[in-house]
Amino acid sequence: MEVWLEIKMFIKEIAVIFVITYFVIGPILNYYRVGFDDSDSDELGERSNLIVYTDYKTGLQYISSTKSDLHTRLNIDGTHMKKEN
C-alpha cells in the first residue's frame, strides 16, 4: 500500500512541475523572446514554428517545420537567402 502512496505523490509532483513550467516559466521566456529568431513575429509576439538552418560554408539558409521537409529560404525577389556576416 505504501508503494501506491509514493507513486501518487510522485505523479502529483510531476503535475505541479508541469503546471509551473507551462503557465509560469513559458510566458516569461516568451516575453523576453528566448528562443525567437528572425522568422518569428515581433509585433504579434508569435513564433512561426519554422526552424532556420544555415550552411556555414556558403551562408545559404534553409527552413523546415516539424511537419515538412527542408526548403530553401528565399528573399522577397526569389533569390536564395544568404546570412550576412
Buried (B, 14 or more C-beta within 10 A) or exposed (E): EEEEEEEEEEEEEEEEEEEEEEEEEEEEEBEEEEEBEEBBEEEEEEBBEBBBEBEEEEEBBBBBEEEEEEEEBEEEEEEEBBBEE
